[in-house]
Amino acid sequence: MRQSLKAFLAPDPLALKFAIKTLLAGGLALWCALRFDLEQPQWALMTVFIVSQPLSGMVIAKGIFRLLGTLVGTAMSVVMIALFAQTPWLFLLVISLWLGLCTAASTTLRNHVSYAFVLAGYTAAIIGLPSIFQPLTVFDQAVARCTEICLGILCASVISATLWPRRVEANLDKQARATWLAGMQAARGEVAEEARQPKSLLAALGKIVEVDVQRDHAWFEGFRGRQRARALRVLSRDLLSLLRTARGVARQRNLLDSEDRQRLQPWIDELLACFDGEPDAAAMEAVRERLGEVARDPDLSNDLRYSLARCSVLLRKAVDAERSMRSVASGELDASAPGNLSWHRDWLMALFSGARSALAFLCMAAFWMATAWPGAISGMLLAAVICSLFAGRDNPSAIGLSFLRGILYAIPAAVVVTQWLLPQWSGFPLLCLALGVPLFFAALGMATPILAGTTTSFAIHFITLVAPRNQMHYDLAVLLNSAQGVLIGVGSAVVLFRLLTLSPNWLNRRLIAATCVDLGRLTRRPLAQAENWFGGRMADRLIRLARHYTLLPEQGQQRWQDGLLALDLGNELIHLRACLGNARGTLRKARERFLGELGDILEAGPGAGREGRLETLCLSLEDTLGKDKSGESEANRLARAALVQLRHTWRQWCRPEEKHGVA
C-alpha cells in the first residue's frame, strides 16, 4: 500500500493519538470561542491546527513564539493604519517593506525565533488589510485576533500536556543514540576510505542538525528537559569533532610511505573493529592506551608516530561522544555545556528572500488597486502568508505548489459542508461532526512528513472557507469568490518564486567564499569556542552544498570537495592552535605572527599559485619550532606534523581551482 494511502487507511497508533488530541483541542477552542461570542471563532480553531505538534514541548515552544510574533505584528498593523490609513498605496508599500524585513530576518535566524518573525510579518497584513476600509476598527480587530490566537494556543497546550503526553526530552535519548551511531559509522567510513560519496557523512551531519532542533523544543519542558538539552549540545560538539578527526586520520595515513603504511595497517584494522556494530567504550579505551604507548616509541618515524597519535585522539573522542550520549539519557553533566551550534548566515541571500517576498505582495496589491476586486483581499492575505513562510526556503515554488494542492482539496470539501450539511444541521455537536471528519483525516496526514504540508494547508483553508461562527451565512458566491482570490494569491506567489531563482552554482560559490572568511576568523577566535562555532557552520554548509550535488555538472560538484577541504583545514588549524597553546617567548611571538598572516591568506581563498605563500609561512614556523627551548616535546612534534597537513590540504585546495575559478 502506498504510504500516502496508508497514512489514512491504516494509520500508525501515534498518528491516531495525535489526530484525536488535535481534534479534541480544536473542538474545545471552537466551543470556547462560540461560548464567549468572539468575532471570528475560526481563528481559535485554526491556531490549534497550526501549533499542534506530536510532542508537547514542540507545541509549547511553537505556541509561545507564535504569540510573540502575533503581538508584534498586531502592534505594527495598528501603527501602520494610524499613519497611512488615508493613503492606501503608501500603506501597501509599507506593509510590503515590513513583510520583506520579517522574511529576511526569518531567513537568517533559526527555529522558534525565525517562526516569530514569520508571524510578525503576515499578522500585520492579516489585521491591517481588512481594516483599510474601516481604519477605526483596527484596534478592535487586533484585540480580537490576539484573543482568538491565545485561546487556540492555550487549548492545544493543555490537551497536548494532559492527554497521551509525549515529551521531547523523553525521546531525546533515543535520538541521541541514533545520532551517535550515525556519527560513529560516518567516522568509520572516513578512516576506512570507503566510497567518498557524501551519503554517510551527510547522514551524520543531518542527524546532528535534526537533533539540535529537538534540543530547542526540550528547553521548554522543565528542568530535566533543559539538562538534556545542555547534554545534547555536548554530544553535537563531540560528534562534529569526531568526524573531523576521522578525516584527519585518513589524510595523515595518505602521507605515509609504503613501509609505514604497512606498520600502521594492523592498528587501523583494530580501530575499525572498535567502530563496528555496537561500539564498546571499554574496548576503545583499551586500544587507545596501547596506541598511546606505541606512539611514544622514538624509533618510529615522526609521520608514523603522528598517525598513531591521531588514531589515539580519534578513539578518545569516540569515548567522549559515547559518554555524552549517555549523559543525554541521564540528564547529568560532568562539565559545563558549550554554547549553541553556530549556523551559516548570508545577509545577501536574506535580502534577496525579503525582496522576493515584498515583490510578490506588491504584485497582488497592484492587481487589487487596478481591478478594485474585493476578492483580491483574500489573495493578498494568502500571498503574504506564502511569502512569509516560504520565500526564504531553497525551493519555495515546490512548497507553494504543495500548499496550493491543499487549497484545491479544501474548496470542494468546504462547499459540501457549507452548502449541503450545515444548512440542514443545527447545534454544536452536529457542527463538530461536519467539521471533525475532514479535519480528522487532515490531522492524520499532518503526522506523516511527506503529507504534512498539503494536509496542513487543507485544514487551515477548510476552516477559513467554512468560517464557523454563531451566525452562519451559507452564500456559495461569497465562498467561491474568496476561494478564487486565494488561488490567485498563492498562484501568483508561486509564479514569482519560479521566476526569481538563483543558480545553485552561484549559491555554492557564496558558501565557499563565506567558508574562507570563517577560516580566516578561526585564527583569531578563542579556542574554547572554536569547536562549536566552526563545526556547526561547516555542518550547515556541507548539507547545503550537497543539496544540489547530483544535479550539478562535474565542475559544480567540485564545490562539495572544496567544502570538505575547508573542513579539513579548519580541523588542522584548531589542532595546531591547541598544540601551540602553551608556547612561550620567541615561539609565542612566531605563533602570533603566523596566525595573523595565515588569517589573511585563508580569507583571500584558494587559487592557482597561492600555495607558495603558505609554504613559506609554515617553513618559518617549523624553523622556530626546531629552535625552541622545549626541543622535541610532544606538543612541538604534533605541531610540526599539523603544519605538514596544513600545507598538504591547502595545496590540494589550490590546484583544482585552476579548473573552475576562485571561490
Sequence and secondary structure as in RCSB ss.txt:
>XXXX:A:sequence
MRQSLKAFLAPDPLALKFAIKTLLAGGLALWCALRFDLEQPQWALMTVFIVSQPLSGMVIAKGIFRLLGTLVGTA
MSVVMIALFAQTPWLFLLVISLWLGLCTAASTTLRNHVSYAFVLAGYTAAIIGLPSIFQPLTVFDQAVARCTEIC
LGILCASVISATLWPRRVEANLDKQARATWLAGMQAARGEVAEEARQPKSLLAALGKIVEVDVQRDHAWFEGFRG
RQRARALRVLSRDLLSLLRTARGVARQRNLLDSEDRQRLQPWIDELLACFDGEPDAAAMEAVRERLGEVARDPDL
SNDLRYSLARCSVLLRKAVDAERSMRSVASGELDASAPGNLSWHRDWLMALFSGARSALAFLCMAAFWMATAWPG
AISGMLLAAVICSLFAGRDNPSAIGLSFLRGILYAIPAAVVVTQWLLPQWSGFPLLCLALGVPLFFAALGMATPI
LAGTTTSFAIHFITLVAPRNQMHYDLAVLLNSAQGVLIGVGSAVVLFRLLTLSPNWLNRRLIAATCVDLGRLTRR
PLAQAENWFGGRMADRLIRLARHYTLLPEQGQQRWQDGLLALDLGNELIHLRACLGNARGTLRKARERFLGELGD
ILEAGPGAGREGRLETLCLSLEDTLGKDKSGESEANRLARAALVQLRHTWRQWCRPEEKHGVA
>XXXX:A:secstr
  HHHHHHHS  HHHHHHHHHHHHHHHHHHHHHHHTT S THHHHHHHHHH  SSHHHHHHHHHHHHHHHHHHHH
HHHHHHHHHTT HHHHHHHHHHHHHHHHHHHHHS HHHHHHHHHHHHHHHHHHTGGGS GGGHHHHHHHHHHHHH
HHHHHHHHHHHHSS   HHHHHHHHHHHHHHHHHHHHHHHHHT    SHHHHHHHHHHHHHHHHHHHHTTSHHHH
HHHHHHHHHHHHHHHHHHHHHHHHHHHHHTS HHHHHHHHHHHHHHHHHHSSS  HHHHHHHHHHHHHHHT TTS
 HHHHHHHHHHHHHHHHHHHHHHHHHHHHHT  SS           HHHHHHHHHHHHHHHHHHHHHHHHH  TT
HHHHHHHHHHHHHHHTTSS HHHHHHHHHHHHHHHHHHHHHIIIIITTT  SHHHHHHHHHHHHHHHHHHHTSHH
HHHHHHHHHHHHHHHH   SS    HHHHHHHHHHHHHHHHHHHHHHHHS   HHHHHHHHHHHHHHHHHHHTTS
 HHHHHHHHHHHHHHHHHHHHHTTTTS HHHHHHHHHHHHHHHHHHHHHHHHHHTTT  HHHHHHHHHHHHHHHH
HHHH   TTTHHHHHHHHHHHHHHHHHSTT S HHHHHHHHHHHHHHHHHHHHHTTHHHH   
